Amino acid sequence: MFFHLRLPRLAAIFASACVLTSAAFAQTIPADLTLVPVATANSPVAVRNARDGSNRLFIVEKGGVIKILKNGSVLPTPFLTVPVSTSSEQGLLGLAFHPQFASNGKFYVSYTRASGGPVLGISADQVLAEYQIGVGTPDVANPASRREILAIPDLASNHNGGDLHFGPDGYLYYSMGDGGPQNDPNEFAQNVWKKTVNTKEYYLLGKILRIDIDNTTPARLGPYYGKGTSAPAAQGELCAAQVGAANYAVPADNPFVASTNTCDEIYHFGMRNPWRFSFDRRTGEMFIADVGQGAFEEVSVAPARTPRNFGWRCFEGFNANSTTGSCNPLPPNITPPILSYAHADAGGGFRCSIGGGYRYRGPIAQMQGVYAYNDYCSGEVWLAQKSASGTWSTAVWRDTNGSPVGFGEDEVGNLYLIDIGGQISRVSSASDNDFLFGHGFEG
C-alpha cells in the first residue's frame, strides 16, 4: 500500500517498452477542473457506491468503520464496524456491493483479522467476508449476518492488497499482495500453488482472485465450477478452502481449473502489491495499480476476461528486477505495464507508492476515457490517456500537498480522491458537465 522500504534503483530496461513519466497530454482538460471537498473521515482508504440508485457514497476507514455520505452529509451512525488489526498497512481495506444489492442487500469487505485468535500464517490473516443490510434499515448493516468467505495466510503486516470489485461478468475479484518481505524472497507472486515457509503453508499471495460468490463448493477436492456451467471443470483445488468445503465456487474459465497443483481461485498473478484496481465501466478492462519496490510504480491493464502474468518479481515496472529462481528462465507471456513512473523526479521530489484510480466515464465530457492515478508520498495526481495507436501518455494534473491513497467512483461516474489524512474530494468542472446534479448531492 503506502508504507514500504526502499531499495537501490535498478537499471536494466525492459527492451520492448519505455517508461512514460511526462509525455505530452493531447486531450484538452477543462481549465477549471478542480477538487471539491465533500467529506472528511478517519484514515479513509476507499469510497464506493452501491449501484442501487440511492446515490449514497460508502467511506471505508482503515480502522474498521464504514460510513455513509448521504445528501451531502456523513450519517452519524456507521454503516458497519468490523474488528480489525491496524498495524502498518493492515486494517479494513476493501468494500464491494453485490450486483443485486438492491434486492438481496449483500455486500463484501476485505480486512486484516483482529488479533487474539489463531492465525493461518505468522501474521494476521487477510479475510473476505459477506454481510447484509438490516431489515428495514438500509443505512445500517446487520453485524450478525457475517459469513466468512475465505481467509488467506500472511507473513507480514504490509503488501496486503485488499481491493474488491465485482467485474462485468458478475464474479468477485479480490487483490492480494506478495506477503510483505522485500523482493518477494519466497517467490509467492510467480507461484500458483501452495508453498510452505517455516512450517506454515501460504497461498494466493501476489495475485488477483476471481470467485463465484453466488455458489458454494461441497466438502471435497475438485472438480470445481461456477454458475452457468453445465458440466464440471477439470480436477483442481480451492486453496483457501481449508477442509474442502467453501462458501464460494470457482468460474469454469479461471485459468488454472484444468491443471493439478494449482490454486483455482487465481485469475491474475505476478504482482507485488495491487493495492487498488478498477474496471472500465464501458470496456470491461481491468486497470491495476501495483505498488513498486525501490524505483518504479506501475499501472497495468488486462482486457476483459483475459488472465495475465504481470511479471513481479522478474520486473519492477518496465525494468528487470531478478534473473534468479522463478525468473530463470523468464516465465513466458509476461504482460508489461502501460505506464510507469520513477520514484525520483526531475524537481528533486520523491515518490513511493501508487494509488490506482478509474478510467473516467462520468459527466465531464472532456475527461472521457482519461485514467486518473496518484502517488502517496508526493501527493501528485496524474491524468493518462490512450491514443488511437494504443500508446498511453500521461502528465501530472496537480500536486495535492497531501497523502492520497486512491480514488472512488459514484453511480454516475464522478471520481473522488481519497486522502488518508481525512479529506475526500470530488473531481469537478463547472464549465463542462453533461449531467445536471451529476454528483447526486443537490435537491
SVG drawing of the C-alpha trace seen along z (x, -y; Angstrom):
<svg xmlns="http://www.w3.org/2000/svg" viewBox="-38 -27 59 62">
<polyline fill="none" stroke="black" stroke-width="0.4" points="0.0,0.0 1.6,-3.3 4.4,-2.4 7.3,-0.3 11.1,-0.1 13.1,-1.4 16.0,0.4 18.6,-0.8 17.4,-1.8 17.6,0.8 18.9,0.1 18.1,2.9 15.4,1.8 12.6,3.9 13.5,3.9 10.0,3.8 8.7,0.7 9.6,-2.7 8.9,-4.4 6.2,-7.1 6.7,-9.8 5.9,-13.2 4.7,-12.5 2.7,-15.2 -1.0,-15.0 -3.1,-15.6 -6.6,-15.7 -7.8,-19.1 -8.8,-19.0 -11.3,-21.7 -9.3,-24.7 -11.5,-24.8 -11.1,-21.1 -10.6,-21.0 -11.1,-19.1 -14.2,-20.0 -14.1,-18.7 -17.2,-16.7 -16.4,-14.9 -13.8,-14.1 -13.2,-10.8 -10.7,-9.0 -7.9,-7.5 -10.2,-6.8 -8.8,-4.2 -11.8,-3.6 -15.0,-5.2 -17.7,-3.0 -21.2,-3.2 -23.9,-0.5 -25.2,-0.9 -28.8,-0.8 -30.0,-4.3 -29.6,-5.8 -26.5,-8.0 -25.0,-7.2 -21.2,-7.0 -19.7,-4.5 -16.5,-5.6 -14.1,-2.9 -11.9,-3.8 -8.7,-1.9 -9.7,-1.4 -12.6,0.8 -15.6,-1.6 -17.7,-2.2 -19.7,-5.5 -22.3,-6.7 -22.2,-10.1 -25.9,-10.8 -27.5,-14.0 -24.2,-15.9 -23.7,-14.8 -22.0,-11.9 -24.6,-10.0 -23.8,-9.9 -24.4,-6.1 -21.8,-3.9 -23.0,-1.6 -20.8,1.2 -17.9,1.6 -15.5,4.5 -12.9,5.6 -9.5,5.4 -5.8,5.3 -4.3,1.9 -0.6,2.3 1.3,0.8 -0.8,1.5 -3.4,3.7 -7.0,2.7 -10.3,2.6 -9.1,2.4 -11.9,3.1 -15.7,3.0 -17.8,4.3 -21.6,4.4 -23.3,7.4 -24.6,6.6 -28.1,7.4 -27.6,5.5 -30.8,3.5 -32.7,6.7 -30.5,9.0 -28.7,6.5 -25.4,8.3 -22.0,6.7 -18.4,7.8 -15.5,6.5 -11.8,7.4 -9.8,6.8 -7.0,8.0 -8.3,10.2 -8.2,8.7 -5.5,10.0 -6.3,12.5 -7.3,15.6 -5.5,18.3 -3.8,17.4 -3.0,19.4 0.4,17.9 2.7,15.9 0.9,12.6 -2.8,11.8 -5.0,13.4 -6.4,11.4 -10.1,12.1 -13.0,11.8 -16.5,11.7 -20.1,11.2 -22.6,9.0 -26.2,7.9 -28.1,4.8 -30.6,4.9 -34.3,5.4 -35.8,2.0 -32.5,0.3 -30.8,-0.3 -28.3,-2.7 -27.1,-0.2 -25.8,3.3 -26.6,6.3 -23.3,7.4 -24.9,10.8 -25.2,11.5 -21.5,12.0 -20.4,15.0 -16.7,15.6 -16.0,16.4 -12.2,17.1 -9.1,16.4 -5.5,16.1 -2.4,16.7 0.0,13.8 3.6,13.3 3.9,9.6 1.8,6.5 2.4,4.9 1.6,5.7 -1.9,6.7 -3.7,5.6 -7.2,5.8 -9.2,4.3 -12.6,5.8 -14.7,5.2 -17.4,7.2 -16.5,7.5 -18.8,7.0 -19.1,10.9 -20.7,10.9 -17.8,12.5 -15.9,11.0 -12.3,10.0 -10.0,9.7 -6.4,8.5 -3.6,9.8 -0.1,8.6 3.0,10.8 3.2,11.2 5.4,8.3 9.1,9.2 11.1,7.1 11.9,8.5 9.4,11.4 12.1,13.8 9.6,16.6 8.6,16.1 5.0,16.1 4.0,13.8 5.1,16.3 3.9,19.4 0.4,20.6 0.3,23.4 0.8,23.6 4.2,23.1 5.5,24.0 7.7,21.4 8.9,22.1 6.3,24.8 3.4,22.6 1.6,23.1 0.9,20.0 -1.1,19.5 -2.8,16.9 -0.2,14.1 0.7,11.7 -2.5,12.4 -5.9,11.2 -8.5,13.8 -11.8,14.4 -14.5,16.3 -18.2,17.1 -19.9,15.7 -23.3,16.9 -22.5,20.6 -20.7,22.8 -18.4,25.8 -19.1,29.1 -16.6,30.7 -14.5,32.4 -11.5,31.6 -12.5,30.5 -13.9,30.6 -15.0,27.1 -17.1,25.0 -19.2,21.9 -22.6,20.6 -23.9,21.1 -21.8,24.2 -23.5,27.4 -20.5,29.7 -17.8,29.9 -14.4,28.3 -11.3,30.4 -9.7,31.5 -8.5,28.7 -8.3,27.3 -9.6,24.4 -6.5,23.3 -8.4,21.1 -10.9,23.9 -9.2,25.4 -11.3,28.6 -12.5,28.7 -15.9,27.0 -16.1,23.4 -18.6,20.5 -17.8,19.8 -17.2,21.6 -14.7,21.0 -15.7,20.0 -15.1,22.7 -12.9,20.4 -10.4,19.4 -7.0,20.2 -5.9,23.0 -9.1,25.1 -7.8,27.6 -4.5,28.3 -3.3,30.0 -1.2,28.5 -2.6,25.0 -4.9,22.8 -8.2,22.4 -9.1,19.1 -6.2,17.3 -7.0,15.2 -4.1,12.7 -0.6,13.2 2.9,11.8 2.1,8.7 3.8,7.1 1.0,5.2 -2.1,4.5 -3.4,2.0 -6.1,0.6 -7.7,1.8 -10.9,0.9 -12.9,1.9 -13.6,-0.4 -17.4,-0.5 -17.5,-0.9 -14.9,1.7 -14.7,4.1 -10.9,3.7 -9.2,4.0 -6.8,1.2 -4.3,2.3 -2.1,0.0 0.7,2.2 2.9,0.6 6.6,0.8 9.7,1.6 12.7,-0.7 12.5,-2.5 9.3,-2.4 5.4,-2.3 3.2,-0.9 -0.2,-0.7 -1.2,2.5 -4.3,3.3 -5.9,6.6 -8.5,6.9 -11.9,8.2 -11.9,11.9 -8.2,12.2 -5.9,13.6 -2.4,12.3 1.0,12.7 2.3,9.2 5.9,10.2 6.8,9.4 9.5,10.2 11.1,10.6 10.3,7.0 9.6,3.8 7.7,1.6 9.4,2.0 12.8,2.7 14.3,6.1 14.5,6.9 15.5,10.5 17.1,13.2 17.2,16.0 14.7,18.5 11.3,18.4 12.7,15.7 15.3,18.1 14.2,19.0 12.0,16.0 8.3,17.0 6.5,16.8 3.8,14.3 4.6,11.6 2.4,8.6 4.3,5.3 2.5,2.3 1.0,-0.5 2.5,-3.2 5.4,-3.5 6.9,-6.4 10.2,-6.7 10.5,-7.4 12.9,-10.3 11.5,-13.2 13.3,-16.0 12.4,-18.5 14.1,-16.6 10.9,-15.3 10.3,-11.7 7.5,-9.4 6.9,-6.0 3.5,-4.4 0.9,-4.5 -2.8,-4.8 -4.9,-3.5 -7.9,-5.2 -10.5,-4.8 -10.9,-5.4 -13.2,-8.3 -16.7,-7.7 -18.6,-10.4 -20.4,-13.6 -17.3,-15.7 -17.2,-15.3 -13.6,-16.3 -12.5,-13.7 -14.0,-10.7 -11.5,-7.8 -8.9,-9.5 -7.3,-7.3 -6.5,-9.1 -4.0,-7.9 -1.8,-9.3 1.2,-8.9 1.0,-8.7 4.4,-10.3 4.5,-13.2 0.8,-13.9 0.7,-14.2 -2.3,-13.2 -1.7,-12.1 -4.1,-12.0 -3.4,-9.5 -5.0,-8.9 -4.7,-6.3 -4.0,-7.3 -5.6,-5.9 -2.5,-3.8 -2.8,-2.3 0.0,-4.0 -0.5,-5.9 0.6,-9.4 0.4,-10.9 1.0,-14.2 0.8,-15.5 -2.5,-17.3 -1.8,-18.7 0.1,-18.3 -2.3,-18.0 0.3,-18.5 -1.5,-15.7 -1.3,-11.9 -3.7,-10.5 -4.2,-6.7 -6.7,-6.2 -10.0,-7.1 -13.6,-6.3 -16.5,-6.4 -20.1,-7.2 -23.1,-5.8 -22.8,-8.3 -19.0,-8.1 -17.8,-11.1 -14.4,-10.5 -13.4,-11.1 -9.8,-11.5 -9.2,-9.9 -6.5,-11.4 -5.7,-9.2 -5.2,-12.4 -9.0,-12.6 -10.1,-14.6 -12.4,-13.2 -12.8,-15.4 -14.8,-15.2 -13.1,-15.9 -15.3,-18.6 -15.7,-21.1 -18.4,-23.8 -17.9,-24.6 -18.1,-21.0 -20.7,-18.9 -23.2,-16.9 -25.2,-15.6 -27.1,-18.1 -26.6,-17.5 -24.4,-14.5 -22.9,-14.0 -26.3,-13.5 -25.9,-16.0 -28.5,-18.6 -32.2,-18.6"/>
</svg>
